[in-house]
Amino acid sequence: MMNTTNNSLTHNIRTFHHGTEPLVDPIQDTFMRTDKVGNSWFWVGHFETGGHTLDFMYHVSVLQFSKYLPVRMINSVLSITDETGRIYRHEDRFYKVRRGQVAGQGLHIHTDKDVIEGDLDNMRIASAMPDGSIYLDLHGTGYPLYSLGTGYFQIAGVANY
């Protein structure tokens, strides 16, 4: 018997509403927003493999540093922690957008060491540094978790959604 229940993230966002109305549209706001000075995406993971407990944090930003000098940059940060071996490694990289690729629509960011592409239901991310790498195929199910319940918070007085 085939399961006809659709539990994809975008299906659930479109069909089920409860609680406080979020200040973001998770489907549209996942993608690159050209009307914003900065766009930022985070992925975190915690897993066990080969007798080791590993954690990672991957953060990619597309930023315009000055309204007077419109140079857009891609910032890529990969951190990997081996809790078992007590080892922490990270790399923080900056690229001018013309050295990487940022699609005007959707979520497609590529550099020589990074790949981010997809949507809330199916996404592929990959990042490499000298001491480690990640490669993930993600499939969103369930419901979104909004920061502070609305999807809005401030860091150093700067609005984040």
Beta strands, then each sheet from edge to edge (+ up, - down):
strand 1: 38-49
strand 2: 52-64
strand 3: 72-82
strand 4: 87-96
strand 5: 101-102
strand 6: 107-110
strand 7: 114-118
strand 8: 122-129
strand 9: 132-139
strand 10: 153-155
strand 11: 158-160
sheet 1: 1+ 2- 3+ 4-
sheet 2: 5+ 6- 7+ 8- 9+
sheet 3: 10+ 11-
end
